[in-house]
Amino acid sequence: MKKKQQSPMKFAVIMTVVVVFLIGALVVLNNQIKNASQNYDEKPSTEGQPILGDKNAAVTVTEFGDYKCPSCKQWTESVFPDLKKDYIDKGKINFSYINFVNEQHGRGSELSALASEQVWKEDPDSFWAFHEALFKAQPDNDTMENEWATPAKLADIAEAHTKVKGDKLVKSLNDKTFSEQLGTDESLISQYNVDSTPTIFVNGVKIDKPFDYDKIKEAIEKELKGNSDEK
């Protein structure tokens, strides 16, 4: 009796399944490698970055954020107040913010980041008021199509909360005067493998669940204890 020849279609299906399986295995392996590399020997550099709290504090909490990111707005409103009350205001830690420009959030992502860099450079005492006002200005369920972060709107916010003149801000935004600063941020984003916002670091420890305040507290207390033991 002759053996039936294997159907080319059946062979193709088998090969497709094998390829899909291999791709899936590679994705899982890659995620495992990434997750195994969440801690770094050094914290993200705060040189040239806005810092809230005691600059000499042994622990720095760093947020990589985007003013057009709804999750960043939520984190700022729900997690940050507790962090500020429990640790920043008590001088235990300081807080730094690094711009993450995301093209998926529209042109406003870059414009608001550029505006914040200008405020930090020209009126640093007003930076955090401007920072908070930008997130408050973000509408609920912000989308790329909902482009609220225009030069005119950013100028209005700057006029209301800082000493930076609105017309000067608009000109700087059009000229991208502070793009070099965003380049520095981009280097840190690459160095620390940041691919989403908000991403939170406690010194060199990347927090896998940024909305879990208990996780953040645990990492802070561990860093504080470690620095205390070294003295």
N, C-alpha and C positions, 0 to 999 in steps of 0.2 A: 504494500500500500504506500502510495506517495504521500510524503509530508506536505501539508498545506504551506505555501509560501507566505511569509509574513507580509501583511499589507503595508505598503509605504506610508499610508495615512496613519496606521497604528504606530509605526516606528516614529513618525514625526511627533505624534502626541506624547509618546514616552519621553522623547528627547526634550520636548517643551517642559514637561513636568520636572525633569532632571535639572534643566537650566533654571527654572523658577526656584526650585529647592536650593540650588547652590547660591543663587542671588540672595535668597532669604537668609541663608546661613552666614553669608558675608556681612549682611546688614546687622544681624545679631552680634556677630563677632566685633564689628566696628563699634557698635553701641557699648559693648562690654569694655572695649579698650578705652573709649571716651569716658565712660563712667568710672573706670579705674584711675583716671588721671584728673580727678576733681580738685586735688590739693596741689598747691604750688609752694616752692620754697620762699618766695617773696610775694607780698601783696602787690596789687596793681599800683603803679607809681602815682603819687598825688602831686607830683611836680607840675605846677601850672594849672592844677585842677581846683575847683571850688571846694573848700573844706568848712564844715560846720562843727563847732565844738573845739575842744582843746587840741591844738595842732600837735602837741607833744604826747598825746595819749598813745599808749602802747598798742591799742587795737583800733583798726580802721574798718568801718563797714562801707563798702563801695557798691553803688548801684550803677549798672549799665542800663540806661533808660532812654526813652524816646517820648518827647512831649506829645506826639500824635498817637501814642500807644494806649488804648483803653485799659489794658492790664496795668500799665505803669501808673495811670491815674488812680486805679483801684488800690494799688499797693501804697501809693502816697497817702491816700485817704484812710486806709484801714490798718496798715501795719506801721508806717512811719511814725505816727503820733505816739504809739507805745514805745517805740525804739528811742524816740527823742526824750520822752518823759523818764524812762527807766535808765537810760545810759548816757545819752548825749548831754542833757541838761545837768547831769550829776558829775560830768567831767571824766567819766570812765572810758569813753570811746570818742572818736570823731567820725564824721560821715562825709563821704565824697561822692560826687555825681559825675559820670562820664557819658557823653553823648553817643548814642547809637543811632546813626541815620539809616532809616529803612525806606527804600524807594517804594515799597509796597504800601506805605502810608501816605504817599503823595509828596508833592514838593514842600508842603508845610513841615515835614519832618526835618529837612535840611534847613529851611528858613528859621524855624524856631530854635534849632541848635545853634545856628550862626548868631541869632539874636542873643541867646544866653551867653555865648562866648564874648560878645561885645560888652554886655552888661558886667560880666565878671571882670573884664579888663578895665573898663572905664568907671564903674561904680560898684566895686566888690561888696561894699556894705549893704547894698540893696539887692544883691544877687538872689538870696533865698526868698525874699518877698516876691521877686519876679518869677522865680522858679515855681513857687506855690500858685501865683496868679495864672501862669501858663496852663497848669493842670486844671485849675478851676474853670478856665475859659474853654477847655476841651468839652464839646457837647457829648451827651450820652450816646453810646453806640456810634462812636466816631468811625468814619470810613474814608477811603481815598477820595471818593467823590465829594464828601463834605469838607471842602477845603477852607477851613476857618482860619488857619494860621497864615494869613496873607501879610505882606509887608505893612499894609495900613493897620491891620488889627494888632500886629506885634508892636507897631509904633505907639498905638493907643495904650497898650498895656505898659510899655516902657515909660511913657509920659506919666502914667498914673502911679507907678511904683518905684521909679528910679530917677536919677538926674540926667539920664541919657535923653537927648532931644530926639523927638520922633523923626524929623526930617533927616537928621544925621544917620539914624538907624536904617531908614529906608534906603539911603544912598549906599550904606555899607552892605546891606543885604543884596542890592543890585550888583555891587562890585565884588561880592563874596570876599570882603576884606579879611574875614577871620577864618578862611578855609584852611589855613595852615594848622590852626588849633584843632580843627576837625580831623586833620591828617594824623595828629598825635593820638587822638582818641581812636582812630581806626587802627593804628599800630597796636594799641593796648587790646582792642577787640580781637585782633588776630593772635596776639601773644597769649591771650587767656582763653582762646577758643570759645568766644561768646557768640552764640547763634540765635539768641532770642532775648526778648525784654519782658519784664525786668529780670536781669541776672544780678544776683546778690553775692558778694564776697565778704567774708569775715576774715580780715588779713588775707592769707593766701588760700583760704578754704572756700570753695564754691558751694553754695547752698542749693541742694537739688530741689527743694520745695520752698520757693521764696515767700509764699503766703503762709507758711507754717511758722508763726512767730516763736513757738517753743523751740523749733530747730535752730532758729537764728540765735535765741538766747543761750541755748546749749553750746553752740559754737563760740559765742562771745565769752561765756563763763570759762570754757576750756582754755581759750586764748589768754584771758586775764589771769587764770591760775598758773598757766605755763610761764607767763612773764613774771609773775610773783615768785615762782619757784627758782627762776634764774637769778634773782637778786640775792 
